[in-house]
Structure formats: structure tokens, C-alpha cells
Amino acid sequence: MNHNAVALASPSPRQSELNAPLAPPSVPQSHSSANLFPDQFGPYTAAVNTLCVAFEKDIVERERNGGSALEQRLQLRGSGLLKLAIPTRYGGLGERWPLIYRMIRRLSEADSSLGHLFGFQHLQIASLLLFANADQQQHYLSRSAAQNWFWGNATNILGPQVSLTDAGDHYVLNGLKTFCSGSIDADALNVSAPDPRNPGVRLIIALPTHRTGITVLDDWDAFGQRQSDSGSVQFTHVRVNYDEVLGPPGASGTPRATLRPCVSQLILTEIYLGNAQGALRSAWHYTRTVARAWVHSGVSQATDDPFIQQRYGTLWLQFKAAVGLAEAAAQTLQKIWDLGDAVTAADRGEAALAIAEARVFAARTALNITSQIFETMGARAAASRYGFDRYWRNVRTHTLHDPLDYKLRDLGHWVLSGEPPVPSIYA
């Protein structure tokens, strides 16, 4: 016997398991899109999901026709969700920004225009909370909560402008505002105008939409965000009482007041992500129920095609990363919002950077996903009856709100210098 030989032992049970051929993974019978995109919003889950079901019912036809979604706006009013951001002391629900942003995402998935209107409603409430004095907040926010006011936005500083003239005991407003989202059917408008004493300073004015001299024009005609009511508003000799000019602090009186663009930019981010989520969910359903395996794939079902699986894997990673950045940015904004008047310029810069990161990545991701879904579904998915192209058109339209290149410049400048973005209407 060779004592140097090593006896081979019988494989252990554990080794046998390792050497056994791999069994195919079992497919959960309950796998649904809800596993991928949870639709939970605390006590508002039923209200949000009811709205989404109603909005999705005829979205393809409505989106194609354009115009104003008056019936759906009425449903939003009736939901009670227009007062989410209004503090409880004024009769609102006093909810926090991360929850509101998740709702914007879900509503934008169902109908991007209505998600836009819902988001900009809360932007106007934020404007009152940031710019208005205590008496103005009491006046406007308590009425908004009690009467379910819809607010419109007329604060665009580009294009045709308005003038504000001091008439001795009031101002007079004249001119045209463009890109006035939510202005049709709005109860009140936030309007920006140059200070007649110092035109370099921007004043924010809160006005009832039906005041004499205000004409809301139905002239919105973009290929995306078709029912966002983002047309023009004409102001002709409109009386503005002095106490309708918000402030102090006004639009730039304190570091906290300059948080408004942060709120706005993160709303845009969630609109992009809502469209990306809608595109992914629609493609997921189509691929599983309608799409055909390619003739040379060697499989019988489209879901078994390794190239389709790979594409979904890539899109899913991009989406999850974009959502992660957006949710982290919302938490950062809430943390800084909670500081109240103690917000510093450095705090504000922290929020602006987190939101710039989220917005750029979400925009690029949403543009890619809303285009690439067609590669997972095939030629028949291009039929107009499905309306799958609306997701890309909505994102493409809204990502042009202000150039992403300037967000990248701000981020690059911070990386190299440590200096955060200078507060502006877009940063």
C-alpha cells in the first residue's frame, strides 16, 4: 500500500448540493407591477389611486386632443389633496415634502399634465409659505384650504414681460405672461413683476384670477404636457393692492425664501420620473401580454428573450438610481425646510446641489427610458391607439424648462471650487 496516496472521500451532502445542476428559478405567481412600483401613500393611498384610475381611463384620447382637463381638475379639487402642503393651523393637511413628491410621481405616471398641475399647486403654496408675511399667509392659505382653491403660476421671467406702475394708493399691472401653468380654471395666481422702484428686484403678487383686466388665454400648443394649461395670461390695467405684494420677506429677502426654485426643480424631477415609471409599467405589461418573441430568438415568449431581459435590466437600474437620487433630495429639502428662518446660505446650497443632481439624472434617465421601451415591445407598439409615445413627448417638453447644461455647470463648479449654486429663479 502506498502510504503517500491520499484517499478520496465520498462527497459530503453539502458538496453534492453544490455539484447538482441548477434548477430554473420559480416565478412568483403574485408578481405584478405593484411589486416594482409600490403605490402606497399612507392615509391618502385610496385617494391617489382612485384619481390615477380615473385619469388613466381616457388619457390617450384626452392627451391627443389637448385643451383643458376641466373634469379631471374638478376630481383633484374633490380629493382634498390640493391642501396637502398647507399647514394644519390654516386648515390644511400639513404633510411633508417627500410624501407630496411621491404623489406627484404617481399622478404624473397616470397623466403627466395633471401631475404637473398638482405639483405646481404645491409650488404656489410653498411660495406663500416662503414669501408672504403672517397676515398674508392667514388670508390666502386659510381660504385655499377652506375653499379648495386651485392656484395658477404666472412667474416666468423670460419672454414678454409685465410692468407695475405705482398709482399712489395701489399698483397697476400691465403686460403678458407666458408659460402660466394651471392658469385656466385657477382661483388665484402668483404673478411676478419688476419692482417699479428697483426693476432689478422681482416682486411676487397674489391675485384672484377673475379680477377685472386679467384674461387667461387658451393658447398652449406644445407636443407634450398637452393639458397642463400652460398658456398665456394678459394683464390690462389690473389693480394690485399694496398688500397683495407678498412679503416681507418677499422672493429673496432671506436664504429660506430662496428655497422656492429648489421646490420647483424637484417637482420637475418627479414629473420626469412619473413618465419614466409609466413607460416602464406600460412596456412591462405589453411585453408580458402582447409582445411576440423574435423569430431568431430561439424562445417562444418575448419575456424569455435574453436581449429583452438585458434591456429591462439596464432600464431598471437607471430608473432605480434616478428614484434614489430624487428621494434623497426630497429628504434633504425637508431637513432644510424644517430649519425655518434659521436656514443659512450653506443649507440652501446643500439642497440646491442635491436637487440639481437628481434633476439632471432623472431627465437623462427618463428621456432614455421613454425611448428605449419600444425596443422591448416591438413594431406593433408604435400604433397610435396605445399612445406610448406620450411619455417621451411629455419628458422632452418638460426637460426644456431650463437648460440641463447649466445644472451640470453648477455641479462641476461646485466639484472644483466647493461653491454651491448662486440662488436664482432656476437654481
C-alpha angles and dihedrals in degrees: 000000000000105000090192092063117103114227114230111231123215112263113270119239089254092053090049089055091050093049095047117106114265115256117223112263115260116246113231109243091215096053108136138152087266087071089058100038111030112208101202121134104164114242090354097058095104093046094049095045092046090054092047093052090050094047094047093051095081103006096124094055096040093047091050092051097046119194124112123322094221095159092051092046087055089053090052090051091050093050093069090227095116089081098051094113096042110104117248091243087070095044097267131123097254096216126170127253100245091060093045091051092052088053090051088054094051095044090047089054091055095042119353094202093053091045086053092051091046091050094047090049088063091044089060091048088050089051091056092047092049103037109026128086121237096269092048092049091051091049100045103031097046090052092045091054097043096045101032092240119197112215126210128206124234101159102110108135096194129083122013112012140206131233128219118207125192109232096184101260099028142008128257118218124206135168144054131293123198133200090033099169115204094008096129110084091004119144094208140012134213106217129188122213137164115264106252089219094049114014091193089068119080119220123200116214128192112212137171107249094226096057115130111272097028114114119181109207123212094217104122109129110158121141090239136041084033098175100036092110089229099153131118135295122209119209116198117180091325116180114233117189115217092242090057089070103093118240174281104305090030125177099322107011096115138014088254092056089058091063090089095089088050090056090046097048092051090051088057089049092055092047088057091048092048090057092046090051091048091050092049094046092048092047091046091055094044094048092051097045111023113016119100127222113254113259093242097041096094091224132098099220130052090226089063094054106113092212092054090047090050092050092050089049091054094046092046093054091050092048095048091049092050092049090049092054092046094050092046089051091051090053090049091050091049092049091053094040088057090059089073115189090354091076110127131203088255091053090050090049091053091056093045092053095048091049094046089053091049096046097049094046093044092049094050091043095048093048089052097044095046089053100038096052089081090064088060095048106039136222098313090062089069090072110123093230090074095052092207090147091069092080093060093042091052093049094043091051096047097042086064090064089104127347116278089209089071090054089053090048090053091049093047092048090053092048091053101037108018090235115134122221117288108247113258139146089277103032 
